Amino acid sequence: MAAGGRSRFSRSERGGALFPGPDADDAGNRRNDDLAVADLAGGGRLDDGSDDGVHVGVVGHELELEAGGEVERASALIHTLRFGNHYRAAVGAKSHLAFCNTRGGPGAPITIPLMDKADEGRRSHYLTIQLSIPDAPGPDEIAVALGASLGGRPHHRIGDRYQDLAEMGRDSSNPAAV
């Protein structure tokens, strides 16, 4: 909150999304504002309709900001536990969330990389969703897209990462042996 109890956030005319307002110009206040927005954005209702997310097997997210936007500022909104843990809790995920950060105008491609919600190395669950929103993101907007799938690739031929590591004499904590 700004001095006097006024919010530092502006409300977008599209969908009521919140974004940091132009008066948040110093780094300390921006960090606090970003964390507050992340908590608000992540705290919305996330429901896959499947009894606490048990049927969701693959998760990820993407952030698309308007062409002139600052990627680091936008990333601060979704790459925190304050945002991600709401999504993890909704779908029962333990892994980190695969992500993509991009800039573009209305209708730009939004690409959401996905991975297994419990095992980041399970290649059969490496998927990608691509979509666009015809009228977003507009000026001063950020579009955040959450992706999920019920399972991995059917009939995958991508191989098993853990078997590859064993055959190469490597382990998952240092797969390149560096």
Contacts in CASP RR format, 6 or more apart in sequence:
PFRMAT RR
TARGET T0000
AUTHOR 0000-0000-0000
METHOD contacts of the structure
MODEL  1
MAAGGRSRFSRSERGGALFPGPDADDAGNRRNDDLAVADLAGGGRLDDGS
DDGVHVGVVGHELELEAGGEVERASALIHTLRFGNHYRAAVGAKSHLAFC
NTRGGPGAPITIPLMDKADEGRRSHYLTIQLSIPDAPGPDEIAVALGASL
GGRPHHRIGDRYQDLAEMGRDSSNPAAV
1 7 0 8 1.000
1 8 0 8 1.000
2 8 0 8 1.000
2 23 0 8 1.000
8 20 0 8 1.000
8 21 0 8 1.000
8 23 0 8 1.000
8 24 0 8 1.000
8 29 0 8 1.000
8 33 0 8 1.000
9 18 0 8 1.000
9 19 0 8 1.000
9 20 0 8 1.000
9 21 0 8 1.000
9 33 0 8 1.000
9 36 0 8 1.000
9 37 0 8 1.000
10 18 0 8 1.000
10 19 0 8 1.000
10 20 0 8 1.000
10 21 0 8 1.000
10 22 0 8 1.000
10 140 0 8 1.000
11 17 0 8 1.000
11 18 0 8 1.000
12 18 0 8 1.000
12 19 0 8 1.000
12 140 0 8 1.000
12 141 0 8 1.000
14 135 0 8 1.000
14 136 0 8 1.000
14 138 0 8 1.000
14 141 0 8 1.000
17 141 0 8 1.000
17 142 0 8 1.000
18 37 0 8 1.000
18 40 0 8 1.000
18 41 0 8 1.000
19 37 0 8 1.000
19 140 0 8 1.000
19 141 0 8 1.000
19 142 0 8 1.000
20 30 0 8 1.000
20 33 0 8 1.000
20 34 0 8 1.000
20 37 0 8 1.000
20 73 0 8 1.000
21 33 0 8 1.000
24 30 0 8 1.000
24 33 0 8 1.000
30 73 0 8 1.000
30 76 0 8 1.000
31 76 0 8 1.000
34 73 0 8 1.000
34 76 0 8 1.000
34 77 0 8 1.000
34 80 0 8 1.000
35 76 0 8 1.000
35 80 0 8 1.000
35 82 0 8 1.000
37 77 0 8 1.000
38 76 0 8 1.000
38 77 0 8 1.000
38 78 0 8 1.000
38 80 0 8 1.000
38 82 0 8 1.000
38 83 0 8 1.000
39 82 0 8 1.000
39 83 0 8 1.000
41 77 0 8 1.000
41 78 0 8 1.000
41 83 0 8 1.000
41 144 0 8 1.000
42 82 0 8 1.000
42 83 0 8 1.000
42 84 0 8 1.000
42 86 0 8 1.000
42 87 0 8 1.000
43 86 0 8 1.000
44 86 0 8 1.000
46 86 0 8 1.000
46 87 0 8 1.000
46 90 0 8 1.000
46 91 0 8 1.000
46 146 0 8 1.000
47 90 0 8 1.000
48 55 0 8 1.000
48 56 0 8 1.000
48 90 0 8 1.000
48 91 0 8 1.000
48 148 0 8 1.000
50 56 0 8 1.000
52 92 0 8 1.000
53 90 0 8 1.000
53 91 0 8 1.000
53 92 0 8 1.000
54 92 0 8 1.000
55 150 0 8 1.000
56 91 0 8 1.000
56 92 0 8 1.000
56 93 0 8 1.000
56 117 0 8 1.000
56 148 0 8 1.000
56 149 0 8 1.000
56 150 0 8 1.000
57 91 0 8 1.000
57 116 0 8 1.000
57 117 0 8 1.000
57 118 0 8 1.000
57 125 0 8 1.000
57 148 0 8 1.000
57 149 0 8 1.000
57 150 0 8 1.000
57 151 0 8 1.000
57 152 0 8 1.000
58 114 0 8 1.000
58 115 0 8 1.000
58 116 0 8 1.000
58 117 0 8 1.000
58 125 0 8 1.000
58 127 0 8 1.000
58 148 0 8 1.000
58 149 0 8 1.000
58 150 0 8 1.000
58 151 0 8 1.000
58 152 0 8 1.000
59 87 0 8 1.000
59 88 0 8 1.000
59 91 0 8 1.000
59 93 0 8 1.000
59 95 0 8 1.000
59 97 0 8 1.000
59 98 0 8 1.000
59 114 0 8 1.000
59 115 0 8 1.000
59 117 0 8 1.000
59 146 0 8 1.000
59 147 0 8 1.000
59 148 0 8 1.000
60 97 0 8 1.000
60 98 0 8 1.000
60 99 0 8 1.000
60 112 0 8 1.000
60 113 0 8 1.000
60 114 0 8 1.000
60 115 0 8 1.000
60 146 0 8 1.000
60 147 0 8 1.000
60 148 0 8 1.000
61 78 0 8 1.000
61 84 0 8 1.000
61 87 0 8 1.000
61 97 0 8 1.000
61 98 0 8 1.000
61 99 0 8 1.000
61 112 0 8 1.000
61 144 0 8 1.000
61 145 0 8 1.000
61 146 0 8 1.000
61 147 0 8 1.000
62 99 0 8 1.000
62 100 0 8 1.000
62 101 0 8 1.000
62 102 0 8 1.000
62 110 0 8 1.000
62 111 0 8 1.000
62 112 0 8 1.000
62 113 0 8 1.000
62 144 0 8 1.000
62 145 0 8 1.000
62 147 0 8 1.000
63 74 0 8 1.000
63 75 0 8 1.000
63 77 0 8 1.000
63 78 0 8 1.000
63 99 0 8 1.000
63 100 0 8 1.000
63 101 0 8 1.000
63 102 0 8 1.000
63 142 0 8 1.000
63 143 0 8 1.000
63 144 0 8 1.000
63 145 0 8 1.000
64 102 0 8 1.000
64 103 0 8 1.000
64 104 0 8 1.000
64 105 0 8 1.000
64 108 0 8 1.000
64 110 0 8 1.000
64 136 0 8 1.000
64 137 0 8 1.000
64 142 0 8 1.000
64 143 0 8 1.000
64 144 0 8 1.000
64 145 0 8 1.000
65 71 0 8 1.000
65 74 0 8 1.000
65 101 0 8 1.000
65 102 0 8 1.000
65 103 0 8 1.000
65 104 0 8 1.000
65 137 0 8 1.000
65 141 0 8 1.000
65 142 0 8 1.000
65 143 0 8 1.000
66 103 0 8 1.000
66 104 0 8 1.000
66 105 0 8 1.000
66 137 0 8 1.000
66 138 0 8 1.000
66 139 0 8 1.000
66 140 0 8 1.000
66 141 0 8 1.000
66 142 0 8 1.000
67 103 0 8 1.000
67 104 0 8 1.000
67 105 0 8 1.000
68 103 0 8 1.000
69 103 0 8 1.000
71 101 0 8 1.000
71 103 0 8 1.000
74 101 0 8 1.000
74 142 0 8 1.000
75 101 0 8 1.000
77 83 0 8 1.000
77 142 0 8 1.000
77 144 0 8 1.000
78 84 0 8 1.000
78 99 0 8 1.000
78 144 0 8 1.000
79 99 0 8 1.000
84 97 0 8 1.000
87 93 0 8 1.000
87 97 0 8 1.000
87 146 0 8 1.000
88 94 0 8 1.000
88 97 0 8 1.000
88 117 0 8 1.000
91 117 0 8 1.000
91 148 0 8 1.000
92 117 0 8 1.000
93 117 0 8 1.000
93 118 0 8 1.000
94 117 0 8 1.000
94 118 0 8 1.000
95 115 0 8 1.000
95 116 0 8 1.000
95 117 0 8 1.000
95 118 0 8 1.000
95 119 0 8 1.000
95 120 0 8 1.000
96 120 0 8 1.000
98 112 0 8 1.000
98 113 0 8 1.000
98 114 0 8 1.000
98 115 0 8 1.000
99 113 0 8 1.000
100 111 0 8 1.000
100 112 0 8 1.000
100 113 0 8 1.000
102 108 0 8 1.000
102 109 0 8 1.000
102 110 0 8 1.000
102 111 0 8 1.000
104 137 0 8 1.000
105 137 0 8 1.000
105 138 0 8 1.000
106 133 0 8 1.000
106 134 0 8 1.000
106 135 0 8 1.000
106 136 0 8 1.000
106 137 0 8 1.000
106 138 0 8 1.000
107 132 0 8 1.000
107 133 0 8 1.000
107 134 0 8 1.000
107 135 0 8 1.000
107 136 0 8 1.000
108 132 0 8 1.000
108 137 0 8 1.000
109 130 0 8 1.000
109 131 0 8 1.000
109 132 0 8 1.000
110 130 0 8 1.000
110 131 0 8 1.000
110 132 0 8 1.000
110 133 0 8 1.000
110 143 0 8 1.000
110 145 0 8 1.000
111 128 0 8 1.000
111 129 0 8 1.000
111 130 0 8 1.000
112 128 0 8 1.000
112 129 0 8 1.000
112 130 0 8 1.000
112 131 0 8 1.000
112 145 0 8 1.000
112 146 0 8 1.000
112 147 0 8 1.000
113 126 0 8 1.000
113 127 0 8 1.000
113 128 0 8 1.000
114 125 0 8 1.000
114 126 0 8 1.000
114 127 0 8 1.000
114 128 0 8 1.000
114 129 0 8 1.000
114 147 0 8 1.000
114 148 0 8 1.000
114 149 0 8 1.000
115 121 0 8 1.000
115 122 0 8 1.000
115 125 0 8 1.000
115 126 0 8 1.000
115 127 0 8 1.000
116 122 0 8 1.000
116 124 0 8 1.000
116 125 0 8 1.000
116 152 0 8 1.000
119 125 0 8 1.000
121 161 0 8 1.000
121 162 0 8 1.000
121 172 0 8 1.000
122 161 0 8 1.000
123 156 0 8 1.000
123 158 0 8 1.000
123 159 0 8 1.000
123 160 0 8 1.000
123 161 0 8 1.000
124 152 0 8 1.000
124 153 0 8 1.000
124 156 0 8 1.000
124 158 0 8 1.000
124 159 0 8 1.000
125 149 0 8 1.000
125 151 0 8 1.000
125 152 0 8 1.000
125 153 0 8 1.000
126 153 0 8 1.000
126 158 0 8 1.000
127 149 0 8 1.000
127 152 0 8 1.000
127 153 0 8 1.000
129 147 0 8 1.000
129 149 0 8 1.000
131 145 0 8 1.000
133 143 0 8 1.000
136 143 0 8 1.000
137 143 0 8 1.000
161 172 0 8 1.000
162 172 0 8 1.000
165 171 0 8 1.000
165 172 0 8 1.000
165 175 0 8 1.000
170 176 0 8 1.000
170 177 0 8 1.000
END
